[in-house]
Amino acid sequence: MKIFSEFNLFSDQKFTGSVLANSINLKGSISCKGELQIEGRINGNITGEKVVLGSDSNMEGTLNADEVIIIGKFKGKIRGKSIRLDSGSSVDAEIHYEILAIEDGSTVNGTIRKLSTASSPKKDIAVDKKEKIEKSEIDSKSL
């Protein structure tokens, strides 16, 4: 079952990002703002806001973006707030995520770890309870 529709560069929505076509074979690093659609071969590092590895893409390296959508092939490390591995994708990676969606039909190998948030409300509540318990134990001992 396909949860999300495949990214369509030629849809009615206005695309304002950058595209690396399937004829591109790039070795190196890319840093971009906005959206980056990749259909070619990449060996290197990508840092961006939204990165889409299309169905013809093949990347090896490190991918760091707020939003990551993989439809093609990837090998390496991925770090993202939102990561989606579409049906037909092939991923062999160390994945660090806040939100992760893996569709039926995707192939995933490697390690998957949830990113910890800087200040989780649950963690703060636990610290407050512990401090209150310790204070009440001290107060009761002094009586």
N, CA, C and O atoms as CSV, one atom per row, in Angstrom:
chain,resi,resn,atom,element,x,y,z
A,1,MET,N,N,0.840,-1.183,0.000
A,1,MET,CA,C,0.000,0.000,0.000
A,1,MET,C,C,0.883,1.245,0.000
A,1,MET,O,O,1.780,1.364,0.836
A,2,LYS,N,N,0.646,2.157,-0.912
A,2,LYS,CA,C,1.432,3.373,-1.012
A,2,LYS,C,C,0.791,4.464,-0.164
A,2,LYS,O,O,-0.339,4.879,-0.422
A,3,ILE,N,N,1.507,4.917,0.833
A,3,ILE,CA,C,0.981,5.918,1.749
A,3,ILE,C,C,1.097,7.319,1.146
A,3,ILE,O,O,0.169,8.122,1.249
A,4,PHE,N,N,2.224,7.606,0.525
A,4,PHE,CA,C,2.477,8.921,-0.048
A,4,PHE,C,C,2.610,8.796,-1.559
A,4,PHE,O,O,3.048,7.761,-2.060
A,5,SER,N,N,2.239,9.835,-2.283
A,5,SER,CA,C,2.418,9.793,-3.732
A,5,SER,C,C,3.859,10.144,-4.066
A,5,SER,O,O,4.517,10.872,-3.324
A,6,GLU,N,N,4.344,9.624,-5.183
A,6,GLU,CA,C,5.712,9.898,-5.607
A,6,GLU,C,C,5.829,11.361,-5.989
A,6,GLU,O,O,4.896,11.950,-6.535
A,7,PHE,N,N,6.974,11.937,-5.700
A,7,PHE,CA,C,7.246,13.319,-6.048
A,7,PHE,C,C,7.153,13.475,-7.559
A,7,PHE,O,O,7.722,12.679,-8.306
A,8,ASN,N,N,6.438,14.496,-8.008
A,8,ASN,CA,C,6.277,14.727,-9.436
A,8,ASN,C,C,6.764,16.127,-9.767
A,8,ASN,O,O,6.125,17.117,-9.411
A,9,LEU,N,N,7.898,16.205,-10.448
A,9,LEU,CA,C,8.516,17.472,-10.795
A,9,LEU,C,C,7.623,18.303,-11.711
A,9,LEU,O,O,7.669,19.533,-11.664
A,10,PHE,N,N,6.818,17.655,-12.536
A,10,PHE,CA,C,6.019,18.362,-13.533
A,10,PHE,C,C,4.543,18.454,-13.154
A,10,PHE,O,O,3.682,18.489,-14.033
A,11,SER,N,N,4.245,18.494,-11.874
A,11,SER,CA,C,2.859,18.607,-11.418
A,11,SER,C,C,2.380,20.051,-11.581
A,11,SER,O,O,3.139,20.920,-12.010
A,12,ASP,N,N,1.127,20.293,-11.238
A,12,ASP,CA,C,0.552,21.636,-11.344
A,12,ASP,C,C,1.153,22.598,-10.325
A,12,ASP,O,O,1.107,23.814,-10.515
A,13,GLN,N,N,1.714,22.060,-9.246
A,13,GLN,CA,C,2.323,22.912,-8.235
A,13,GLN,C,C,3.619,23.502,-8.793
A,13,GLN,O,O,4.349,22.837,-9.528
A,14,LYS,N,N,3.896,24.757,-8.433
A,14,LYS,CA,C,5.103,25.420,-8.918
A,14,LYS,C,C,6.316,24.899,-8.147
A,14,LYS,O,O,6.376,25.015,-6.923
A,15,PHE,N,N,7.271,24.331,-8.860
A,15,PHE,CA,C,8.492,23.808,-8.255
A,15,PHE,C,C,9.538,24.912,-8.262
A,15,PHE,O,O,9.835,25.476,-9.315
A,16,THR,N,N,10.099,25.228,-7.099
A,16,THR,CA,C,11.073,26.315,-7.012
A,16,THR,C,C,12.442,25.828,-6.556
A,16,THR,O,O,13.308,26.641,-6.232
A,17,GLY,N,N,12.648,24.532,-6.528
A,17,GLY,CA,C,13.905,23.980,-6.048
A,17,GLY,C,C,14.930,23.786,-7.149
A,17,GLY,O,O,14.814,24.349,-8.237
A,18,SER,N,N,15.934,22.977,-6.844
A,18,SER,CA,C,17.006,22.651,-7.785
A,18,SER,C,C,16.899,21.195,-8.193
A,18,SER,O,O,16.425,20.359,-7.423
A,19,VAL,N,N,17.345,20.890,-9.414
A,19,VAL,CA,C,17.256,19.529,-9.939
A,19,VAL,C,C,18.616,19.090,-10.459
A,19,VAL,O,O,19.286,19.833,-11.178
A,20,LEU,N,N,19.022,17.871,-10.089
A,20,LEU,CA,C,20.191,17.229,-10.690
A,20,LEU,C,C,19.652,16.063,-11.509
A,20,LEU,O,O,19.203,15.062,-10.952
A,21,ALA,N,N,19.697,16.193,-12.827
A,21,ALA,CA,C,19.089,15.214,-13.734
A,21,ALA,C,C,19.840,13.889,-13.722
A,21,ALA,O,O,20.951,13.796,-13.198
A,22,ASN,N,N,19.218,12.863,-14.307
A,22,ASN,CA,C,19.817,11.524,-14.292
A,22,ASN,C,C,21.090,11.431,-15.122
A,22,ASN,O,O,21.790,10.421,-15.043
A,23,SER,N,N,21.410,12.438,-15.905
A,23,SER,CA,C,22.668,12.441,-16.659
A,23,SER,C,C,23.843,12.945,-15.817
A,23,SER,O,O,24.988,12.906,-16.268
A,24,ILE,N,N,23.567,13.417,-14.603
A,24,ILE,CA,C,24.600,13.962,-13.710
A,24,ILE,C,C,25.280,12.843,-12.930
A,24,ILE,O,O,24.622,11.947,-12.400
A,25,ASN,N,N,26.615,12.910,-12.867
A,25,ASN,CA,C,27.422,12.016,-12.045
A,25,ASN,C,C,28.342,12.925,-11.241
A,25,ASN,O,O,29.334,13.429,-11.769
A,26,LEU,N,N,28.018,13.139,-9.958
A,26,LEU,CA,C,28.704,14.133,-9.148
A,26,LEU,C,C,29.475,13.490,-8.007
A,26,LEU,O,O,28.975,12.597,-7.323
A,27,LYS,N,N,30.716,13.965,-7.814
A,27,LYS,CA,C,31.523,13.538,-6.679
A,27,LYS,C,C,31.896,14.800,-5.915
A,27,LYS,O,O,32.573,15.677,-6.452
A,28,GLY,N,N,31.446,14.897,-4.641
A,28,GLY,CA,C,31.723,16.088,-3.854
A,28,GLY,C,C,30.599,16.389,-2.890
A,28,GLY,O,O,29.798,15.517,-2.555
A,29,SER,N,N,30.547,17.641,-2.446
A,29,SER,CA,C,29.556,18.058,-1.452
A,29,SER,C,C,28.600,19.083,-2.040
A,29,SER,O,O,28.976,19.907,-2.874
A,30,ILE,N,N,27.346,19.011,-1.581
A,30,ILE,CA,C,26.320,19.961,-2.000
A,30,ILE,C,C,25.667,20.515,-0.744
A,30,ILE,O,O,25.342,19.770,0.180
A,31,SER,N,N,25.477,21.831,-0.718
A,31,SER,CA,C,24.734,22.484,0.350
A,31,SER,C,C,23.702,23.369,-0.329
A,31,SER,O,O,24.043,24.175,-1.195
A,32,CYS,N,N,22.440,23.220,0.059
A,32,CYS,CA,C,21.409,23.999,-0.632
A,32,CYS,C,C,20.304,24.421,0.319
A,32,CYS,O,O,20.058,23.788,1.346
A,33,LYS,N,N,19.645,25.513,-0.055
A,33,LYS,CA,C,18.439,25.955,0.636
A,33,LYS,C,C,17.267,25.537,-0.227
A,33,LYS,O,O,17.412,25.362,-1.437
A,34,GLY,N,N,16.119,25.378,0.382
A,34,GLY,CA,C,14.953,24.973,-0.381
A,34,GLY,C,C,14.987,23.493,-0.692
A,34,GLY,O,O,15.532,22.698,0.074
A,35,GLU,N,N,14.406,23.128,-1.813
A,35,GLU,CA,C,14.265,21.722,-2.189
A,35,GLU,C,C,15.281,21.327,-3.254
A,35,GLU,O,O,15.570,22.089,-4.176
A,36,LEU,N,N,15.815,20.119,-3.104
A,36,LEU,CA,C,16.753,19.568,-4.079
A,36,LEU,C,C,16.227,18.223,-4.545
A,36,LEU,O,O,16.034,17.314,-3.738
A,37,GLN,N,N,15.992,18.092,-5.852
A,37,GLN,CA,C,15.521,16.846,-6.466
A,37,GLN,C,C,16.707,16.230,-7.201
A,37,GLN,O,O,17.313,16.873,-8.056
A,38,ILE,N,N,17.039,14.973,-6.864
A,38,ILE,CA,C,18.183,14.295,-7.476
A,38,ILE,C,C,17.707,13.071,-8.235
A,38,ILE,O,O,16.968,12.243,-7.703
A,39,GLU,N,N,18.136,12.967,-9.484
A,39,GLU,CA,C,17.863,11.785,-10.300
A,39,GLU,C,C,19.160,11.117,-10.743
A,39,GLU,O,O,19.132,10.004,-11.269
A,40,GLY,N,N,20.289,11.778,-10.538
A,40,GLY,CA,C,21.574,11.259,-10.990
A,40,GLY,C,C,22.309,10.460,-9.932
A,40,GLY,O,O,21.725,10.003,-8.950
A,41,ARG,N,N,23.615,10.302,-10.159
A,41,ARG,CA,C,24.495,9.572,-9.238
A,41,ARG,C,C,25.315,10.574,-8.437
A,41,ARG,O,O,25.924,11.490,-8.990
A,42,ILE,N,N,25.316,10.378,-7.118
A,42,ILE,CA,C,26.044,11.267,-6.214
A,42,ILE,C,C,26.944,10.422,-5.324
A,42,ILE,O,O,26.507,9.424,-4.751
A,43,ASN,N,N,28.210,10.834,-5.214
A,43,ASN,CA,C,29.136,10.224,-4.270
A,43,ASN,C,C,29.693,11.375,-3.448
A,43,ASN,O,O,30.604,12.076,-3.889
A,44,GLY,N,N,29.142,11.572,-2.243
A,44,GLY,CA,C,29.572,12.692,-1.422
A,44,GLY,C,C,28.558,13.027,-0.354
A,44,GLY,O,O,27.833,12.160,0.135
A,45,ASN,N,N,28.519,14.298,0.001
A,45,ASN,CA,C,27.680,14.758,1.107
A,45,ASN,C,C,26.679,15.798,0.628
A,45,ASN,O,O,26.993,16.652,-0.200
A,46,ILE,N,N,25.463,15.707,1.168
A,46,ILE,CA,C,24.436,16.695,0.857
A,46,ILE,C,C,23.866,17.231,2.161
A,46,ILE,O,O,23.520,16.468,3.063
A,47,THR,N,N,23.772,18.562,2.247
A,47,THR,CA,C,23.126,19.235,3.363
A,47,THR,C,C,22.074,20.163,2.777
A,47,THR,O,O,22.371,20.960,1.887
A,48,GLY,N,N,20.848,20.062,3.272
A,48,GLY,CA,C,19.791,20.907,2.731
A,48,GLY,C,C,18.549,20.900,3.580
A,48,GLY,O,O,18.490,20.247,4.622
A,49,GLU,N,N,17.544,21.641,3.117
A,49,GLU,CA,C,16.266,21.694,3.823
A,49,GLU,C,C,15.399,20.496,3.456
A,49,GLU,O,O,14.916,19.780,4.333
A,50,LYS,N,N,15.203,20.280,2.148
A,50,LYS,CA,C,14.421,19.137,1.677
A,50,LYS,C,C,15.176,18.500,0.518
A,50,LYS,O,O,15.511,19.163,-0.464
A,51,VAL,N,N,15.439,17.200,0.648
A,51,VAL,CA,C,16.164,16.469,-0.393
A,51,VAL,C,C,15.323,15.281,-0.823
A,51,VAL,O,O,14.881,14.485,0.005
A,52,VAL,N,N,15.104,15.170,-2.137
A,52,VAL,CA,C,14.350,14.064,-2.710
A,52,VAL,C,C,15.282,13.291,-3.630
A,52,VAL,O,O,15.771,13.829,-4.623
A,53,LEU,N,N,15.531,12.018,-3.297
A,53,LEU,CA,C,16.297,11.142,-4.181
A,53,LEU,C,C,15.280,10.402,-5.037
A,53,LEU,O,O,14.601,9.494,-4.556
A,54,GLY,N,N,15.174,10.784,-6.299
A,54,GLY,CA,C,14.171,10.235,-7.200
A,54,GLY,C,C,14.428,8.790,-7.572
A,54,GLY,O,O,15.417,8.194,-7.147
A,55,SER,N,N,13.532,8.233,-8.366
A,55,SER,CA,C,13.570,6.802,-8.699
A,55,SER,C,C,14.822,6.396,-9.468
A,55,SER,O,O,15.229,5.236,-9.392
A,56,ASP,N,N,15.448,7.316,-10.209
A,56,ASP,CA,C,16.672,6.997,-10.953
A,56,ASP,C,C,17.940,7.341,-10.182
A,56,ASP,O,O,19.043,7.138,-10.690
A,57,SER,N,N,17.803,7.857,-8.969
A,57,SER,CA,C,18.967,8.307,-8.201
A,57,SER,C,C,19.730,7.141,-7.584
A,57,SER,O,O,19.180,6.073,-7.313
A,58,ASN,N,N,21.021,7.391,-7.375
A,58,ASN,CA,C,21.898,6.439,-6.702
A,58,ASN,C,C,22.926,7.275,-5.950
A,58,ASN,O,O,23.801,7.887,-6.563
A,59,MET,N,N,22.823,7.303,-4.625
A,59,MET,CA,C,23.720,8.131,-3.825
A,59,MET,C,C,24.466,7.297,-2.811
A,59,MET,O,O,23.919,6.378,-2.202
A,60,GLU,N,N,25.747,7.646,-2.643
A,60,GLU,CA,C,26.569,7.066,-1.586
A,60,GLU,C,C,27.237,8.220,-0.860
A,60,GLU,O,O,27.907,9.047,-1.478
A,61,GLY,N,N,27.051,8.275,0.479
A,61,GLY,CA,C,27.640,9.359,1.250
A,61,GLY,C,C,26.823,9.685,2.476
A,61,GLY,O,O,26.232,8.806,3.103
A,62,THR,N,N,26.798,10.973,2.814
A,62,THR,CA,C,26.079,11.457,3.986
A,62,THR,C,C,25.013,12.445,3.541
A,62,THR,O,O,25.280,13.356,2.758
A,63,LEU,N,N,23.809,12.254,4.049
A,63,LEU,CA,C,22.673,13.110,3.704
A,63,LEU,C,C,22.111,13.695,4.989
A,63,LEU,O,O,21.692,12.958,5.882
A,64,ASN,N,N,22.102,15.028,5.084
A,64,ASN,CA,C,21.637,15.720,6.279
A,64,ASN,C,C,20.632,16.786,5.853
A,64,ASN,O,O,21.008,17.788,5.244
A,65,ALA,N,N,19.341,16.571,6.176
A,65,ALA,CA,C,18.306,17.524,5.767
A,65,ALA,C,C,17.133,17.467,6.734
A,65,ALA,O,O,16.931,16.474,7.434
A,66,ASP,N,N,16.364,18.550,6.761
A,66,ASP,CA,C,15.154,18.557,7.585
A,66,ASP,C,C,14.180,17.495,7.089
A,66,ASP,O,O,13.619,16.737,7.880
A,67,GLU,N,N,13.984,17.448,5.775
A,67,GLU,CA,C,13.067,16.478,5.178
A,67,GLU,C,C,13.800,15.681,4.107
A,67,GLU,O,O,14.442,16.248,3.222
A,68,VAL,N,N,13.694,14.359,4.199
A,68,VAL,CA,C,14.351,13.463,3.243
A,68,VAL,C,C,13.304,12.509,2.679
A,68,VAL,O,O,12.546,11.888,3.425
A,69,ILE,N,N,13.272,12.401,1.352
A,69,ILE,CA,C,12.411,11.428,0.686
A,69,ILE,C,C,13.303,10.611,-0.237
A,69,ILE,O,O,13.975,11.162,-1.110
A,70,ILE,N,N,13.307,9.292,-0.041
A,70,ILE,CA,C,14.127,8.429,-0.892
A,70,ILE,C,C,13.216,7.503,-1.677
A,70,ILE,O,O,12.426,6.743,-1.116
A,71,ILE,N,N,13.350,7.590,-2.996
A,71,ILE,CA,C,12.607,6.732,-3.905
A,71,ILE,C,C,13.588,5.793,-4.608
A,71,ILE,O,O,13.218,4.694,-5.020
A,72,GLY,N,N,14.842,6.235,-4.742
A,72,GLY,CA,C,15.884,5.473,-5.427
A,72,GLY,C,C,16.760,4.681,-4.476
A,72,GLY,O,O,16.272,4.045,-3.543
A,73,LYS,N,N,18.090,4.728,-4.731
A,73,LYS,CA,C,19.053,3.952,-3.943
A,73,LYS,C,C,19.944,4.881,-3.131
A,73,LYS,O,O,20.348,5.945,-3.598
A,74,PHE,N,N,20.246,4.449,-1.884
A,74,PHE,CA,C,21.110,5.232,-1.010
A,74,PHE,C,C,21.954,4.300,-0.162
A,74,PHE,O,O,21.485,3.265,0.312
A,75,LYS,N,N,23.236,4.693,0.024
A,75,LYS,CA,C,24.135,3.962,0.918
A,75,LYS,C,C,24.958,4.985,1.689
A,75,LYS,O,O,25.584,5.861,1.092
A,76,GLY,N,N,24.959,4.873,3.031
A,76,GLY,CA,C,25.744,5.798,3.841
A,76,GLY,C,C,25.060,6.158,5.139
A,76,GLY,O,O,24.565,5.287,5.854
A,77,LYS,N,N,25.032,7.472,5.450
A,77,LYS,CA,C,24.422,7.975,6.681
A,77,LYS,C,C,23.355,9.005,6.329
A,77,LYS,O,O,23.551,9.856,5.462
A,78,ILE,N,N,22.211,8.907,7.027
A,78,ILE,CA,C,21.119,9.864,6.842
A,78,ILE,C,C,20.761,10.442,8.201
A,78,ILE,O,O,20.629,9.717,9.186
A,79,ARG,N,N,20.607,11.761,8.236
A,79,ARG,CA,C,20.144,12.431,9.452
A,79,ARG,C,C,19.067,13.419,9.020
A,79,ARG,O,O,19.313,14.295,8.190
A,80,GLY,N,N,17.863,13.271,9.594
A,80,GLY,CA,C,16.787,14.169,9.200
A,80,GLY,C,C,15.681,14.233,10.223
A,80,GLY,O,O,15.481,13.301,11.002
A,81,LYS,N,N,14.961,15.343,10.216
A,81,LYS,CA,C,13.798,15.465,11.096
A,81,LYS,C,C,12.690,14.546,10.608
A,81,LYS,O,O,12.056,13.851,11.403
A,82,SER,N,N,12.457,14.543,9.296
A,82,SER,CA,C,11.424,13.706,8.697
A,82,SER,C,C,12.045,12.921,7.546
A,82,SER,O,O,12.564,13.504,6.593
A,83,ILE,N,N,11.988,11.595,7.642
A,83,ILE,CA,C,12.569,10.737,6.606
A,83,ILE,C,C,11.492,9.797,6.102
A,83,ILE,O,O,10.801,9.146,6.887
A,84,ARG,N,N,11.355,9.731,4.778
A,84,ARG,CA,C,10.379,8.831,4.159
A,84,ARG,C,C,11.092,7.960,3.138
A,84,ARG,O,O,11.749,8.464,2.227
A,85,LEU,N,N,10.955,6.635,3.298
A,85,LEU,CA,C,11.526,5.671,2.364
A,85,LEU,C,C,10.371,5.092,1.561
A,85,LEU,O,O,9.593,4.281,2.063
A,86,ASP,N,N,10.271,5.520,0.308
A,86,ASP,CA,C,9.147,5.119,-0.543
A,86,ASP,C,C,9.275,3.682,-1.021
A,86,ASP,O,O,10.355,3.091,-0.989
A,87,SER,N,N,8.164,3.139,-1.460
A,87,SER,CA,C,8.117,1.802,-2.046
A,87,SER,C,C,9.090,1.741,-3.221
A,87,SER,O,O,9.087,2.619,-4.084
A,88,GLY,N,N,9.910,0.716,-3.248
A,88,GLY,CA,C,10.898,0.573,-4.315
A,88,GLY,C,C,12.255,1.148,-3.967
A,88,GLY,O,O,13.224,0.919,-4.692
A,89,SER,N,N,12.349,1.895,-2.870
A,89,SER,CA,C,13.644,2.447,-2.471
A,89,SER,C,C,14.531,1.340,-1.913
A,89,SER,O,O,14.045,0.332,-1.400
A,90,SER,N,N,15.838,1.549,-2.025
A,90,SER,CA,C,16.821,0.608,-1.492
A,90,SER,C,C,17.809,1.407,-0.653
A,90,SER,O,O,18.539,2.248,-1.176
A,91,VAL,N,N,17.829,1.142,0.657
A,91,VAL,CA,C,18.634,1.936,1.579
A,91,VAL,C,C,19.493,1.018,2.434
A,91,VAL,O,O,18.992,0.085,3.062
A,92,ASP,N,N,20.802,1.293,2.449
A,92,ASP,CA,C,21.756,0.604,3.314
A,92,ASP,C,C,22.458,1.716,4.083
A,92,ASP,O,O,23.413,2.315,3.588
A,93,ALA,N,N,21.979,1.991,5.305
A,93,ALA,CA,C,22.436,3.215,5.954
A,93,ALA,C,C,22.326,3.178,7.466
A,93,ALA,O,O,21.655,2.332,8.058
A,94,GLU,N,N,23.013,4.131,8.055
A,94,GLU,CA,C,22.838,4.485,9.460
A,94,GLU,C,C,21.864,5.658,9.437
A,94,GLU,O,O,22.195,6.730,8.931
A,95,ILE,N,N,20.665,5.458,9.982
A,95,ILE,CA,C,19.600,6.455,9.883
A,95,ILE,C,C,19.310,7.046,11.260
A,95,ILE,O,O,19.072,6.315,12.222
A,96,HIS,N,N,19.333,8.380,11.345
A,96,HIS,CA,C,18.983,9.112,12.563
A,96,HIS,C,C,17.803,10.006,12.210
A,96,HIS,O,O,17.898,10.818,11.290
A,97,TYR,N,N,16.688,9.869,12.930
A,97,TYR,CA,C,15.446,10.525,12.529
A,97,TYR,C,C,14.661,11.037,13.732
A,97,TYR,O,O,14.893,10.614,14.864
A,98,GLU,N,N,13.720,11.959,13.472
A,98,GLU,CA,C,12.683,12.324,14.440
A,98,GLU,C,C,11.375,11.658,14.036
A,98,GLU,O,O,10.665,11.106,14.876
A,99,ILE,N,N,11.058,11.714,12.731
A,99,ILE,CA,C,9.866,11.063,12.183
A,99,ILE,C,C,10.329,10.186,11.028
A,99,ILE,O,O,11.054,10.644,10.145
A,100,LEU,N,N,9.906,8.912,11.035
A,100,LEU,CA,C,10.338,7.974,9.998
A,100,LEU,C,C,9.140,7.229,9.430
A,100,LEU,O,O,8.319,6.700,10.178
A,101,ALA,N,N,9.043,7.189,8.098
A,101,ALA,CA,C,8.003,6.417,7.413
A,101,ALA,C,C,8.687,5.484,6.423
A,101,ALA,O,O,9.451,5.926,5.565
A,102,ILE,N,N,8.406,4.186,6.550
A,102,ILE,CA,C,8.960,3.188,5.636
A,102,ILE,C,C,7.787,2.510,4.949
A,102,ILE,O,O,6.987,1.834,5.596
A,103,GLU,N,N,7.685,2.692,3.636
A,103,GLU,CA,C,6.567,2.120,2.897
A,103,GLU,C,C,6.827,0.662,2.545
A,103,GLU,O,O,7.973,0.230,2.425
A,104,ASP,N,N,5.732,-0.093,2.382
A,104,ASP,CA,C,5.825,-1.473,1.896
A,104,ASP,C,C,6.583,-1.474,0.575
A,104,ASP,O,O,6.378,-0.602,-0.269
A,105,GLY,N,N,7.450,-2.451,0.406
A,105,GLY,CA,C,8.189,-2.574,-0.845
A,105,GLY,C,C,9.541,-1.897,-0.831
A,105,GLY,O,O,10.292,-2.004,-1.800
A,106,SER,N,N,9.872,-1.196,0.255
A,106,SER,CA,C,11.208,-0.610,0.355
A,106,SER,C,C,12.140,-1.633,0.999
A,106,SER,O,O,11.705,-2.477,1.783
A,107,THR,N,N,13.425,-1.548,0.659
A,107,THR,CA,C,14.439,-2.434,1.224
A,107,THR,C,C,15.341,-1.599,2.117
A,107,THR,O,O,15.929,-0.615,1.668
A,108,VAL,N,N,15.452,-1.994,3.394
A,108,VAL,CA,C,16.234,-1.221,4.353
A,108,VAL,C,C,17.186,-2.144,5.099
A,108,VAL,O,O,16.769,-3.155,5.663
A,109,ASN,N,N,18.474,-1.789,5.099
A,109,ASN,CA,C,19.501,-2.477,5.879
A,109,ASN,C,C,20.282,-1.419,6.641
A,109,ASN,O,O,20.435,-0.294,6.165
A,110,GLY,N,N,20.779,-1.774,7.824
A,110,GLY,CA,C,21.586,-0.839,8.590
A,110,GLY,C,C,21.037,-0.637,9.982
A,110,GLY,O,O,20.385,-1.518,10.543
A,111,THR,N,N,21.308,0.541,10.539
A,111,THR,CA,C,20.833,0.867,11.882
A,111,THR,C,C,19.888,2.063,11.812
A,111,THR,O,O,20.057,2.966,10.993
A,112,ILE,N,N,18.894,2.044,12.688
A,112,ILE,CA,C,17.910,3.121,12.736
A,112,ILE,C,C,17.834,3.607,14.177
A,112,ILE,O,O,17.586,2.824,15.093
A,113,ARG,N,N,18.054,4.919,14.370
A,113,ARG,CA,C,18.027,5.493,15.721
A,113,ARG,C,C,17.212,6.776,15.726
A,113,ARG,O,O,17.349,7.626,14.846
A,114,LYS,N,N,16.365,6.896,16.733
A,114,LYS,CA,C,15.559,8.112,16.890
A,114,LYS,C,C,16.427,9.199,17.510
A,114,LYS,O,O,17.152,8.954,18.474
A,115,LEU,N,N,16.345,10.405,16.946
A,115,LEU,CA,C,17.074,11.539,17.501
A,115,LEU,C,C,16.424,11.958,18.806
A,115,LEU,O,O,15.197,11.977,18.910
A,116,SER,N,N,17.227,12.292,19.799
A,116,SER,CA,C,16.665,12.783,21.057
A,116,SER,C,C,16.431,14.278,20.918
A,116,SER,O,O,17.223,14.989,20.298
A,117,THR,N,N,15.341,14.743,21.500
A,117,THR,CA,C,15.047,16.172,21.446
A,117,THR,C,C,15.806,16.872,22.557
A,117,THR,O,O,16.112,16.267,23.585
A,118,ALA,N,N,16.108,18.136,22.355
A,118,ALA,CA,C,16.934,18.884,23.306
A,118,ALA,C,C,16.299,18.956,24.689
A,118,ALA,O,O,16.970,18.711,25.691
A,119,SER,N,N,15.039,19.282,24.750
A,119,SER,CA,C,14.370,19.340,26.059
A,119,SER,C,C,12.992,18.711,25.932
A,119,SER,O,O,12.030,19.363,25.526
A,120,SER,N,N,12.918,17.474,26.274
A,120,SER,CA,C,11.651,16.756,26.214
A,120,SER,C,C,10.828,17.073,27.454
A,120,SER,O,O,11.349,17.001,28.567
A,121,PRO,N,N,9.547,17.424,27.287
A,121,PRO,CA,C,8.707,17.715,28.460
A,121,PRO,C,C,8.654,16.557,29.449
A,121,PRO,O,O,8.640,16.791,30.657
A,122,LYS,N,N,8.625,15.318,28.974
A,122,LYS,CA,C,8.576,14.162,29.865
A,122,LYS,C,C,9.828,14.098,30.721
A,122,LYS,O,O,9.758,13.775,31.907
A,123,LYS,N,N,10.979,14.405,30.121
A,123,LYS,CA,C,12.229,14.368,30.861
A,123,LYS,C,C,12.223,15.443,31.949
A,123,LYS,O,O,12.647,15.183,33.075
A,124,ASP,N,N,11.749,16.641,31.623
A,124,ASP,CA,C,11.694,17.725,32.600
A,124,ASP,C,C,10.779,17.367,33.762
A,124,ASP,O,O,11.110,17.655,34.912
A,125,ILE,N,N,9.641,16.748,33.490
A,125,ILE,CA,C,8.713,16.332,34.543
A,125,ILE,C,C,9.384,15.316,35.460
A,125,ILE,O,O,9.245,15.394,36.681
A,126,ALA,N,N,10.108,14.367,34.882
A,126,ALA,CA,C,10.789,13.347,35.683
A,126,ALA,C,C,11.834,13.984,36.587
A,126,ALA,O,O,11.971,13.583,37.743
A,127,VAL,N,N,12.566,14.958,36.089
A,127,VAL,CA,C,13.573,15.639,36.901
A,127,VAL,C,C,12.890,16.384,38.041
A,127,VAL,O,O,13.350,16.321,39.181
A,128,ASP,N,N,11.797,17.090,37.748
A,128,ASP,CA,C,11.070,17.818,38.793
A,128,ASP,C,C,10.573,16.878,39.878
A,128,ASP,O,O,10.693,17.201,41.060
A,129,LYS,N,N,10.015,15.718,39.514
A,129,LYS,CA,C,9.526,14.756,40.501
A,129,LYS,C,C,10.669,14.270,41.380
A,129,LYS,O,O,10.521,14.180,42.598
A,130,LYS,N,N,11.802,13.959,40.773
A,130,LYS,CA,C,12.950,13.457,41.523
A,130,LYS,C,C,13.420,14.514,42.517
A,130,LYS,O,O,13.700,14.200,43.674
A,131,GLU,N,N,13.506,15.769,42.068
A,131,GLU,CA,C,13.927,16.843,42.957
A,131,GLU,C,C,12.945,17.005,44.118
A,131,GLU,O,O,13.369,17.206,45.256
A,132,LYS,N,N,11.646,16.920,43.849
A,132,LYS,CA,C,10.638,17.052,44.904
A,132,LYS,C,C,10.744,15.909,45.897
A,132,LYS,O,O,10.617,16.128,47.101
A,133,ILE,N,N,10.973,14.694,45.419
A,133,ILE,CA,C,11.110,13.536,46.302
A,133,ILE,C,C,12.333,13.702,47.191
A,133,ILE,O,O,12.265,13.470,48.398
A,134,GLU,N,N,13.456,14.107,46.593
A,134,GLU,CA,C,14.673,14.295,47.375
A,134,GLU,C,C,14.482,15.390,48.426
A,134,GLU,O,O,14.938,15.245,49.560
A,135,LYS,N,N,13.807,16.488,48.054
A,135,LYS,CA,C,13.562,17.574,49.002
A,135,LYS,C,C,12.669,17.110,50.144
A,135,LYS,O,O,12.916,17.449,51.301
A,136,SER,N,N,11.625,16.332,49.827
A,136,SER,CA,C,10.719,15.873,50.888
A,136,SER,C,C,11.421,14.886,51.806
A,136,SER,O,O,11.123,14.856,53.000
A,137,GLU,N,N,12.342,14.078,51.294
A,137,GLU,CA,C,13.101,13.155,52.139
A,137,GLU,C,C,14.009,13.930,53.078
A,137,GLU,O,O,14.148,13.576,54.249
A,138,ILE,N,N,14.627,14.989,52.565
A,138,ILE,CA,C,15.502,15.822,53.393
A,138,ILE,C,C,14.681,16.512,54.475
A,138,ILE,O,O,15.092,16.544,55.635
A,139,ASP,N,N,13.523,17.065,54.109
A,139,ASP,CA,C,12.653,17.748,55.070
A,139,ASP,C,C,12.167,16.802,56.158
A,139,ASP,O,O,12.130,17.181,57.328
A,140,SER,N,N,11.793,15.573,55.796
A,140,SER,CA,C,11.281,14.627,56.793
A,140,SER,C,C,12.394,14.147,57.723
A,140,SER,O,O,12.117,13.823,58.878
A,141,LYS,N,N,13.629,14.092,57.261
A,141,LYS,CA,C,14.753,13.680,58.110
A,141,LYS,C,C,15.091,14.761,59.130
A,141,LYS,O,O,15.524,14.460,60.242
A,142,SER,N,N,14.894,16.009,58.752
A,142,SER,CA,C,15.244,17.099,59.663
A,142,SER,C,C,14.202,17.305,60.758
A,142,SER,O,O,14.457,18.053,61.702
A,143,LEU,N,N,13.035,16.663,60.663
A,143,LEU,CA,C,11.990,16.814,61.687
A,143,LEU,C,C,12.274,16.043,62.906
A,143,LEU,O,O,11.487,16.072,63.852
